[in-house]
């Protein structure tokens, strides 16, 4: 593997994110404008929109979700930048992360000094069955979809293969859901800003108010085992193992590192970028790891000159709880077959040795597929600058990683971030 260093430094100097959720009264333009306006408030020394030279926009399928193609120039116009070159990037659920990589390459190459990277998806306009069909377009439509697979089914196949190989139980996946909802409850932008214990109590309170039989769950684990409260989607994955259908947007301002001081005295540097691909799930010899993730991580670490052991925190692509477990192994944080034990032991909790998805992850924060890879960077930026509020990690965060996956791992992009004193 040939790994080249970035031609020049790249810094993130501002970030913005819309509220994630289901919005009947907002279009993707509204969401993107919301994120962009917040970005402008986070650039410490201010910014002139005229300085932005290009837009790289992650978007999976506005064509199918909203009937709107040619999305990038429309978003550029919506934020008052109609003349700049604007490009939409599509790589399934990794669209946002790949848009970021395009922005990094544009700045590192010297093509541009200041670029806007964004991601947006409005998914809830369609009924659930059509959302399922739209997302299915990212799988192999010649082999996987005709066989009856949906994405929950595909990740259920990954989970059962992992369980068979390493002895993981469904309860171990519940630990991931509990953790990410706990983090999401501290994130005001999250779609599900509530812990699972509080969710359980809400169901009890609602039953009491309506005069219905009151559930007698002894604890959150019993609640998560209840087929009525947490129905099976595709064994072993239940509802609380699955990320939601989400509307949302996020954006970042990238600049040449030598000009970062013009915007802030507290930039976050992108020092490594790795991108790799793989066959569809049915064509892989081992379903318990994502080869693209391992390759992308190796490239990003090599480019940045750091190792997995150096990383303080990570935002990973937990479209399903099993995806987080495998991501932590593919990124080199834990040995194969031990990621679920690390979650059980609290290693990946906010107060653990290797915090994962302090934002709540895709599971609780939400998963507007084209925006998710960009939203991950928003969390890293806030944590590294000590601006994450009640979910702020203790101590310094000098190095962090984002991991964004497309489909079942046919695409993966990994970025490494550095905070310098």
ABEGO torsion letter per residue (X at the ends): XBBBBBABBBBBABBBBBBBEBBAABBAAAAAAAAAAAAAAABAAEBBAAABABBBBBBABAAAAAGBBGAAAAAAAAAGBAABBBBBBBBEAAAAAAAAAAAAAAAAAGABABBBBBBBBBAAABBAAAAAAAAAAABBAAAAAAAGBBAAAAAAAAAAAAAAAAGBBAAAAAAAAAAAAAAAAABAABABBBBAAAAAAAAAAAAAAAGBBBBABABAAAAAABAAABBBABOABBAAABBBBBBEBBBBBBBBAAAAAAABABBBBBABBBBBBBBBAAABABAABBAAAAAAAAAAAAAAGBBAAABABBBBBBABAAAAAAAAAAAGABBBGAAAAAAAAGAABAABABBBGAAGEAAAAEBBAAAAAAAAAAAAAAAAAGAAEAABBBEBBABBBBBBBBEAGABBBBBBBBBBX
